[in-house]
Amino acid sequence: MSSFIAPISTDNLLSEAEKEALYSKLIEQLNKDFNFANEPIDLPFSISPEQLKTELHEKIYRLIQYKFTEYLSLLYIVDVPENEVKKLDGSDIMELSQQVTFLVLKREWMKVWFRNKY
């Protein structure tokens, strides 16, 4: 049984999800947690990894920009480690939202991977 290896980038994570045939489970988990945070994203299962990355990034960018409380709530619901978020440089919102997108994807991928393996 393979052990969990944290992905090093968004592209790496998405290709790993596809390789493990867990991409649709990742989309399901994202939709579930965003809905739970009252910020539905409604990603279709047919979405390409590139489009997923773009839509997720835009959604998180808008949350940081216009709905900061909801953004914090989403991070809590997804269970993104607070210490990882605090390490990020918030001076450039575009860059910050890309980094947070990766953290969200990484945490969601971890949930999906563990649920599948155990």
Residue frames relative to the residue before (quaternion, step in Angstrom):
aa qw qx qy qz dx dy dz
M 1.0000 0.0000 0.0000 0.0000 0.00 0.00 0.00
S 0.3991 -0.7250 0.5087 0.2375 3.55 -0.82 0.99
S 0.3568 -0.7225 0.5440 0.2338 3.55 -1.11 0.60
F 0.6161 -0.5739 0.3904 0.3723 3.54 -1.19 0.54
I 0.0764 -0.7644 0.6399 0.0198 3.54 -0.91 1.02
A 0.4058 -0.7241 0.5020 0.2428 3.56 -0.60 1.13
P 0.4385 -0.7023 0.4927 0.2680 3.57 -0.83 0.96
I 0.4242 -0.7286 0.4879 0.2260 3.56 -1.14 0.67
S 0.7931 0.0829 -0.0505 0.6012 3.57 1.26 -0.31
T 0.6653 -0.4870 0.3744 0.4242 3.55 -1.27 0.26
D 0.6649 0.5037 -0.3093 0.4566 3.60 0.89 -0.90
N 0.6242 0.5367 -0.3167 0.4712 3.56 1.03 -0.85
L 0.6605 0.5152 -0.2955 0.4593 3.59 0.92 -0.94
L 0.6998 0.4738 -0.2797 0.4556 3.59 0.82 -0.99
S 0.6545 0.4867 -0.3327 0.4734 3.61 0.98 -0.70
E 0.6098 0.5381 -0.3374 0.4740 3.60 1.11 -0.67
A 0.6409 0.5207 -0.3176 0.4660 3.60 0.98 -0.86
E 0.6579 0.4928 -0.3066 0.4799 3.58 1.00 -0.80
K 0.6460 0.5378 -0.3099 0.4443 3.56 0.95 -0.95
E 0.7240 0.4136 -0.2296 0.5021 3.59 0.98 -0.86
A 0.4109 -0.7278 0.4452 0.3214 3.60 1.34 0.04
L 0.5118 0.6350 -0.4166 0.4017 3.56 1.07 0.80
Y 0.3267 0.7777 -0.4832 0.2345 3.58 1.27 0.19
S 0.6775 0.4815 -0.3034 0.4659 3.61 0.88 -0.89
K 0.6193 0.5297 -0.3389 0.4701 3.60 1.10 -0.65
L 0.6155 0.5383 -0.3337 0.4690 3.57 1.10 -0.73
I 0.6495 0.5042 -0.3082 0.4785 3.58 0.96 -0.88
E 0.6307 0.5408 -0.3161 0.4581 3.57 0.99 -0.89
Q 0.6713 0.4987 -0.2861 0.4677 3.59 0.92 -0.96
L 0.6380 0.5180 -0.3240 0.4687 3.60 0.97 -0.83
N 0.6592 0.5032 -0.3070 0.4668 3.59 0.86 -0.95
K 0.6547 0.5300 -0.3064 0.4434 3.57 0.94 -0.94
D 0.7274 0.4405 -0.2578 0.4586 3.59 0.75 -1.01
F 0.6294 0.5093 -0.3419 0.4770 3.61 1.04 -0.67
N 0.6340 0.5103 -0.3281 0.4795 3.61 1.02 -0.75
F 0.6382 0.5387 -0.3099 0.4544 3.55 0.99 -0.90
A 0.6953 0.4398 -0.2502 0.5104 3.58 1.15 -0.69
N 0.4455 -0.7119 0.4230 0.3403 3.59 1.34 0.16
E 0.5935 0.4976 -0.3832 0.5033 3.56 1.09 0.82
P 0.0819 -0.8518 0.5142 0.0576 3.59 0.68 1.10
I 0.1937 -0.7816 0.5857 0.0929 3.52 -1.05 0.83
D 0.1415 -0.8608 0.4799 0.0930 3.62 1.26 -0.45
L 0.1117 0.8003 -0.5705 0.1469 3.54 0.59 1.19
P 0.3556 -0.7290 0.5348 0.2369 3.62 -0.77 0.94
F 0.5799 -0.5986 0.4209 0.3581 3.60 -1.13 0.60
S 0.6455 0.5389 -0.3123 0.4421 3.58 1.21 -0.47
I 0.4366 0.7223 -0.4487 0.2936 3.60 1.29 -0.13
S 0.4291 -0.6880 0.5213 0.2660 3.57 -1.01 0.82
P 0.6362 -0.5281 0.3837 0.4114 3.62 -1.14 0.46
E 0.6412 0.5291 -0.3236 0.4519 3.60 0.99 -0.82
Q 0.6756 0.4810 -0.2805 0.4833 3.59 0.96 -0.91
L 0.6034 0.5569 -0.3442 0.4553 3.58 1.05 -0.77
K 0.6545 0.5198 -0.2963 0.4623 3.54 0.91 -1.00
T 0.6714 0.5069 -0.2851 0.4594 3.58 0.93 -0.95
E 0.6965 0.4779 -0.2841 0.4537 3.59 0.79 -1.00
L 0.6453 0.5167 -0.3119 0.4682 3.55 1.00 -0.85
H 0.6506 0.5163 -0.3058 0.4655 3.56 0.95 -0.90
E 0.6608 0.5018 -0.3112 0.4633 3.62 0.89 -0.89
K 0.6466 0.5233 -0.3177 0.4551 3.57 0.96 -0.89
I 0.6898 0.4689 -0.2813 0.4745 3.60 0.85 -0.95
Y 0.6027 0.5511 -0.3457 0.4622 3.59 1.05 -0.73
R 0.6824 0.4806 -0.2860 0.4707 3.60 0.88 -0.95
L 0.6291 0.5306 -0.3381 0.4566 3.59 1.03 -0.74
I 0.6550 0.4982 -0.3144 0.4732 3.60 0.90 -0.91
Q 0.6901 0.5157 -0.2604 0.4360 3.54 0.92 -1.02
Y 0.8615 0.1783 -0.0231 0.4748 3.59 0.70 -1.13
K 0.7926 0.2105 -0.1030 0.5629 3.61 1.14 -0.44
F 0.0486 -0.8695 0.4908 0.0257 3.55 0.71 1.08
T 0.6254 0.5379 -0.3429 0.4493 3.61 0.99 -0.76
E 0.6604 0.4971 -0.2936 0.4802 3.58 1.00 -0.88
Y 0.5964 0.5610 -0.3407 0.4620 3.55 1.13 -0.73
L 0.6715 0.4875 -0.2915 0.4759 3.59 0.88 -0.94
S 0.6295 0.5369 -0.3180 0.4630 3.55 1.05 -0.80
L 0.6358 0.5252 -0.3203 0.4662 3.58 0.99 -0.84
L 0.6512 0.5147 -0.3188 0.4576 3.59 0.89 -0.92
Y 0.6408 0.5247 -0.3111 0.4662 3.56 1.05 -0.81
I 0.6846 0.4910 -0.2806 0.4598 3.58 0.88 -0.99
V 0.6704 0.4688 -0.2941 0.4943 3.58 0.97 -0.84
D 0.3210 -0.7697 0.4765 0.2784 3.56 1.23 -0.60
V 0.1873 0.7631 -0.5787 0.2182 3.55 0.90 1.03
P 0.4906 -0.6823 0.4471 0.3063 3.63 -0.74 1.00
E 0.4942 -0.6943 0.4490 0.2685 3.57 -0.72 1.13
N 0.6466 0.5334 -0.3328 0.4320 3.59 0.94 -0.83
E 0.6334 0.5219 -0.3382 0.4606 3.62 1.09 -0.63
V 0.6432 0.5114 -0.3177 0.4731 3.58 1.04 -0.79
K 0.6619 0.5279 -0.3042 0.4366 3.58 0.97 -0.87
K 0.6154 0.5606 -0.3382 0.4390 3.59 1.19 -0.53
L 0.6053 0.6026 -0.3528 0.3821 3.59 1.16 -0.52
D 0.4349 -0.6684 0.5421 0.2649 3.54 -1.20 0.62
G 0.2221 -0.8260 0.5100 0.0914 3.58 -0.51 1.19
S 0.4253 0.7427 -0.4484 0.2578 3.60 1.22 0.10
D 0.7538 0.2421 -0.1537 0.5913 3.60 1.16 -0.55
I 0.3573 -0.7799 0.4727 0.2014 3.58 -0.30 1.27
M 0.6126 0.5490 -0.3564 0.4431 3.60 1.03 -0.71
E 0.6802 0.4746 -0.2727 0.4875 3.58 0.90 -0.97
L 0.6371 0.5331 -0.3190 0.4562 3.59 0.95 -0.90
S 0.6884 0.4818 -0.2973 0.4535 3.59 0.83 -0.94
Q 0.6097 0.5283 -0.3556 0.4719 3.62 1.11 -0.56
Q 0.6687 0.4959 -0.2957 0.4685 3.57 0.95 -0.88
V 0.6529 0.4969 -0.3113 0.4794 3.59 1.01 -0.80
T 0.5850 0.5647 -0.3649 0.4536 3.59 1.07 -0.71
F 0.6608 0.4968 -0.3024 0.4745 3.57 0.94 -0.88
L 0.6521 0.5128 -0.3224 0.4559 3.61 0.92 -0.85
V 0.6411 0.5133 -0.3173 0.4742 3.58 1.00 -0.84
L 0.6688 0.4949 -0.2986 0.4675 3.57 0.86 -0.96
K 0.6422 0.5379 -0.3193 0.4430 3.57 0.96 -0.89
R 0.6817 0.4790 -0.2883 0.4721 3.59 0.91 -0.90
E 0.6549 0.5014 -0.3108 0.4723 3.59 0.96 -0.86
W 0.6335 0.5276 -0.3254 0.4631 3.57 1.01 -0.81
M 0.6253 0.5408 -0.3313 0.4547 3.57 1.00 -0.83
K 0.6451 0.5196 -0.3173 0.4618 3.60 0.93 -0.89
V 0.6840 0.4924 -0.2795 0.4599 3.56 0.85 -1.04
W 0.6594 0.5258 -0.3042 0.4429 3.56 0.89 -0.97
F 0.6980 0.4690 -0.2797 0.4633 3.59 0.83 -0.98
R 0.6280 0.5287 -0.3344 0.4630 3.58 1.00 -0.81
N 0.6706 0.4985 -0.2941 0.4640 3.58 1.01 -0.76
K 0.7243 0.4613 -0.2470 0.4490 3.59 0.95 -0.88
Y 0.8272 0.2594 -0.0989 0.4885 3.58 0.98 -0.80
